[in-house]
Amino acid sequence: MSEYIQSNSFEKYALKTADGELVALAAYEILENDVMVHITYIESQPQSNPTIVGQARKYHGIGRALIAYGIKLSIDHACGGTVTFEAKVPELAEHYVQNYGASPLPSFGGAPRYELSGEAAMKVFVMYLK
């Protein structure tokens, strides 16, 4: 892993199946002064990525679960459920907008940036409440 992601300022999590199979990794940066959580890194098994394998996915909802966890961190740190993140490829950017209700943010020449907040964030979050 890069030195950047090894920073102590990130909360890092792994998502595993009940059998112990690693299916995703994520890193979150809590930006209380900016009233949001920035999802610095999300990586899931290629077999679960709808932009790569379409409907023939091995796992469903991996990315959504990682984003929902970022929303939870945002709520827990009085950031109102707001999360930001980048899209690695145009297909993911479209997926975030169409399936999650993400809003584009200025990218300043870098990767496309998105925000989930308000009702769109709550729709993602409540899927995991029981």
Backbone bond lengths (Angstrom), bond angles and torsions (degrees), N, CA, C in turn:
res aa  C-N    CA-C-N  psi(-1)  N-CA   C-N-CA  omega(-1)  CA-C   N-CA-C  phi
1 M - - - 1.452 - - 1.522 109.64 -
2 S 1.310 116.50 150.82 1.458 121.67 -177.55 1.523 111.29 -69.87
3 E 1.326 115.64 158.83 1.465 120.08 175.56 1.517 110.43 -61.00
4 Y 1.334 116.69 -37.22 1.468 121.29 -179.22 1.525 110.81 -56.54
5 I 1.306 117.36 -49.26 1.464 120.94 -176.28 1.532 111.35 -73.68
6 Q 1.314 118.11 -18.30 1.457 121.94 178.65 1.528 112.38 -77.65
7 S 1.321 117.38 -7.57 1.459 121.80 -178.82 1.523 111.00 -53.51
8 N 1.321 116.02 139.59 1.469 121.18 177.31 1.522 112.57 -70.02
9 S 1.344 117.62 -9.85 1.463 119.45 -179.22 1.530 112.19 -78.29
10 F 1.329 118.04 -6.23 1.462 121.91 179.75 1.520 110.87 -103.94
11 E 1.330 115.29 140.84 1.459 120.45 168.76 1.518 106.03 -92.44
12 K 1.338 117.35 124.79 1.460 122.14 -174.73 1.520 110.03 -115.67
13 Y 1.343 115.12 138.72 1.456 120.62 -177.90 1.520 110.56 -138.62
14 A 1.325 114.90 149.07 1.464 122.25 173.27 1.521 107.35 -116.73
15 L 1.314 116.20 142.41 1.460 122.28 177.83 1.527 107.52 -111.75
16 K 1.334 115.71 122.44 1.459 121.35 -178.07 1.522 110.21 -124.99
17 T 1.329 115.13 155.58 1.459 120.04 174.04 1.522 108.80 -77.10
18 A 1.330 116.69 172.15 1.468 121.21 177.42 1.525 111.20 -60.43
19 D 1.340 116.72 -25.44 1.468 121.64 178.62 1.527 112.72 -85.68
20 G 1.334 117.51 -0.31 1.454 121.04 177.96 1.521 114.91 90.90
21 E 1.334 117.88 6.58 1.465 120.34 178.94 1.521 109.78 -74.71
22 L 1.333 116.48 126.21 1.462 122.15 178.39 1.526 108.97 -72.93
23 V 1.333 116.58 122.24 1.461 119.70 -179.45 1.529 113.22 -116.79
24 A 1.343 118.14 -15.40 1.460 118.80 179.88 1.527 111.25 -165.40
25 L 1.329 113.91 156.54 1.463 122.88 173.89 1.524 107.75 -131.81
26 A 1.319 116.46 147.77 1.465 120.27 177.44 1.521 110.49 -150.65
27 A 1.329 115.41 151.59 1.465 122.03 174.96 1.525 107.54 -132.96
28 Y 1.317 115.04 136.69 1.462 122.08 -175.90 1.523 109.24 -124.88
29 E 1.328 115.73 139.84 1.459 121.51 175.92 1.528 107.64 -116.63
30 I 1.305 116.39 117.98 1.460 121.11 -179.06 1.526 107.84 -86.36
31 L 1.321 115.87 115.39 1.463 122.40 -177.17 1.526 109.07 -111.47
32 E 1.327 115.63 74.34 1.466 120.88 -175.14 1.526 112.03 -60.86
33 N 1.326 117.85 -33.69 1.469 119.86 178.75 1.527 111.49 -67.37
34 D 1.336 116.87 -28.09 1.466 121.85 178.41 1.531 111.43 -96.92
35 V 1.325 117.62 -0.64 1.456 125.96 178.62 1.535 110.96 55.81
36 M 1.345 114.85 54.11 1.461 120.21 176.32 1.518 109.77 -164.63
37 V 1.308 114.64 166.77 1.455 122.33 170.58 1.516 106.35 -114.00
38 H 1.323 116.35 128.14 1.462 120.77 176.95 1.524 107.94 -98.45
39 I 1.316 115.72 123.42 1.461 120.72 176.60 1.525 105.97 -84.28
40 T 1.319 114.72 101.32 1.449 121.89 -172.93 1.522 112.58 -74.24
41 Y 1.317 116.12 -33.07 1.468 120.03 -173.44 1.517 109.81 -152.04
42 I 1.311 116.46 129.44 1.470 122.47 171.21 1.519 106.65 -136.16
43 E 1.296 115.18 129.73 1.468 120.46 175.48 1.509 107.48 -141.94
44 S 1.324 116.99 127.70 1.458 120.44 177.11 1.520 108.97 -125.99
45 Q 1.332 114.86 164.41 1.454 119.52 177.94 1.521 109.30 -55.05
46 P 1.323 117.51 137.11 1.465 119.76 178.84 1.534 112.50 -55.82
47 Q 1.339 117.61 -30.42 1.461 120.58 -179.10 1.523 112.75 -67.45
48 S 1.342 118.04 -12.45 1.464 120.22 180.00 1.527 111.86 -104.18
49 N 1.316 118.05 -1.50 1.465 122.07 -175.82 1.531 110.24 -87.37
50 P 1.340 117.66 112.94 1.462 120.02 -177.28 1.524 113.45 -65.76
51 T 1.330 117.98 -21.99 1.461 119.69 179.43 1.520 111.55 -80.41
52 I 1.336 117.64 -12.61 1.468 121.51 178.15 1.526 111.14 -101.90
53 V 1.323 117.02 -49.63 1.466 120.52 -173.35 1.530 113.65 -107.21
54 G 1.314 118.60 -0.74 1.460 120.91 179.44 1.512 112.02 65.10
55 Q 1.300 116.78 -135.30 1.459 121.86 -176.43 1.526 113.33 -81.90
56 A 1.321 118.30 -9.66 1.471 121.65 -178.23 1.524 111.29 -87.57
57 R 1.320 117.16 42.10 1.460 121.68 -176.78 1.521 111.70 -78.14
58 K 1.331 114.73 145.34 1.459 120.78 174.98 1.526 110.03 -75.80
59 Y 1.329 116.49 -39.76 1.458 122.61 179.80 1.523 108.87 -125.20
60 H 1.311 116.91 148.91 1.465 122.27 178.43 1.528 109.02 -121.71
61 G 1.330 115.71 140.30 1.454 120.55 172.47 1.515 116.03 82.84
62 I 1.334 118.23 13.12 1.469 120.19 -178.66 1.533 110.64 -64.77
63 G 1.324 117.52 -52.43 1.464 120.86 179.42 1.513 111.92 -61.20
64 R 1.322 116.29 -41.86 1.473 120.98 179.26 1.530 110.39 -61.56
65 A 1.338 117.35 -40.20 1.471 120.50 178.86 1.525 110.63 -64.34
66 L 1.335 117.23 -40.41 1.465 120.08 179.26 1.522 111.52 -67.60
67 I 1.324 116.86 -37.86 1.466 119.91 176.03 1.523 109.97 -67.84
68 A 1.332 117.17 -41.47 1.472 120.56 177.71 1.522 110.63 -59.78
69 Y 1.334 117.41 -36.88 1.461 119.17 177.93 1.532 110.56 -66.77
70 G 1.335 117.42 -37.85 1.465 120.03 174.42 1.515 111.73 -61.42
71 I 1.333 116.55 -38.89 1.465 120.83 176.86 1.525 109.74 -63.75
72 K 1.332 117.23 -41.56 1.466 121.08 177.05 1.533 110.72 -59.91
73 L 1.329 116.81 -45.80 1.471 119.92 177.59 1.528 110.29 -59.57
74 S 1.324 116.29 -40.52 1.457 120.90 179.40 1.528 110.96 -62.68
75 I 1.318 116.79 -43.58 1.472 120.57 177.54 1.522 110.12 -64.42
76 D 1.329 117.09 -45.49 1.468 121.78 -178.47 1.523 113.03 -62.29
77 H 1.342 117.25 -26.46 1.462 121.32 -178.31 1.533 112.04 -105.73
78 A 1.337 115.91 25.06 1.469 122.64 175.48 1.528 113.15 58.06
79 C 1.342 115.40 35.90 1.469 120.82 177.55 1.526 111.41 -104.92
80 G 1.325 117.74 11.32 1.452 122.39 172.40 1.518 117.07 70.12
81 G 1.328 117.90 11.46 1.460 120.10 179.90 1.512 114.42 89.34
82 T 1.310 118.58 3.89 1.462 121.80 -178.26 1.528 110.67 -79.72
83 V 1.348 115.19 130.41 1.463 121.59 174.60 1.520 108.67 -130.28
84 T 1.326 115.51 150.56 1.463 122.02 173.08 1.524 108.21 -126.44
85 F 1.325 115.23 156.07 1.470 121.04 -179.15 1.523 109.09 -165.52
86 E 1.331 116.04 167.50 1.456 122.30 177.49 1.528 109.50 -108.83
87 A 1.320 115.66 154.64 1.464 121.85 173.94 1.528 108.05 -103.29
88 K 1.327 116.72 126.75 1.462 120.97 -177.58 1.522 112.75 -71.37
89 V 1.326 116.00 -34.51 1.467 120.74 -177.39 1.527 109.00 -137.97
90 P 1.338 117.89 157.89 1.470 120.42 -179.33 1.532 113.65 -56.78
91 E 1.322 117.65 -34.20 1.461 120.30 179.85 1.530 111.21 -63.87
92 L 1.325 117.21 -38.83 1.466 120.21 176.49 1.521 111.39 -68.57
93 A 1.325 116.62 -38.12 1.466 120.18 177.77 1.519 109.71 -58.85
94 E 1.312 117.15 -46.65 1.466 121.23 178.67 1.531 111.10 -62.96
95 H 1.334 115.93 -41.06 1.472 121.56 178.34 1.530 110.77 -60.53
96 Y 1.338 117.66 -44.46 1.458 121.46 179.85 1.529 111.47 -62.21
97 V 1.321 116.87 -41.32 1.463 120.76 -178.50 1.525 110.70 -71.39
98 Q 1.329 116.59 -49.91 1.466 120.06 -173.51 1.521 113.32 -74.63
99 N 1.328 118.15 -37.69 1.461 120.51 -173.48 1.524 114.58 -99.67
100 Y 1.327 117.71 -20.45 1.463 120.37 -179.03 1.520 112.68 -114.51
101 G 1.324 117.58 -16.40 1.463 120.21 -176.80 1.511 113.37 79.88
102 A 1.339 117.10 24.44 1.463 121.13 -179.80 1.526 110.66 -67.95
103 S 1.329 116.08 147.82 1.461 122.68 177.95 1.520 109.71 -108.44
104 P 1.335 117.49 134.69 1.469 120.06 178.14 1.527 111.64 -65.84
105 L 1.322 114.92 146.32 1.464 123.00 174.49 1.529 108.06 -120.68
106 P 1.321 118.12 161.26 1.473 118.82 174.10 1.521 110.00 -58.62
107 S 1.324 116.36 137.72 1.473 119.48 -177.35 1.521 112.62 -105.88
108 F 1.312 117.82 -11.14 1.468 122.48 176.88 1.524 111.96 53.07
109 G 1.335 116.64 38.82 1.454 121.24 176.08 1.514 114.94 86.67
110 G 1.318 118.53 -5.08 1.461 121.65 179.06 1.516 111.14 -96.20
111 A 1.315 115.46 -157.73 1.464 121.31 178.02 1.522 109.87 -62.41
112 P 1.328 117.44 148.27 1.463 119.54 177.14 1.527 111.01 -57.83
113 R 1.343 116.15 131.73 1.460 122.60 -177.36 1.519 110.11 -108.98
114 Y 1.334 115.15 147.10 1.460 121.39 -178.09 1.511 110.69 -138.31
115 E 1.326 114.15 157.91 1.462 121.89 176.94 1.521 108.69 -129.46
116 L 1.313 114.21 140.49 1.462 121.32 168.74 1.520 106.00 -118.15
117 S 1.312 116.03 125.22 1.465 120.10 178.36 1.516 108.63 -153.84
118 G 1.318 115.31 173.82 1.448 121.01 176.55 1.521 113.15 56.46
119 E 1.329 115.32 -137.42 1.459 121.38 -175.54 1.532 112.55 -62.38
120 A 1.334 117.88 -38.21 1.470 120.32 179.75 1.524 110.76 -62.13
121 A 1.326 117.59 -42.45 1.469 120.94 178.53 1.526 110.46 -66.00
122 M 1.312 116.76 -41.37 1.467 119.37 -178.94 1.529 111.65 -65.59
123 K 1.337 117.97 -34.66 1.470 120.58 177.11 1.524 111.23 -62.32
124 V 1.324 116.85 -39.47 1.467 120.85 177.60 1.532 108.82 -69.11
125 F 1.330 116.67 -46.29 1.463 121.65 -174.91 1.516 112.70 -63.79
126 V 1.324 118.01 -45.45 1.476 120.13 -174.12 1.523 112.97 -68.29
127 M 1.320 117.91 -15.47 1.466 120.10 176.16 1.532 111.80 -62.37
128 Y 1.338 115.86 -21.20 1.462 120.65 -175.40 1.521 112.90 -108.38
129 L 1.317 118.28 6.17 1.465 121.62 176.79 1.527 109.23 -85.13
130 K 1.294 116.02 137.56 1.470 120.06 176.47 1.505 108.51 -136.98
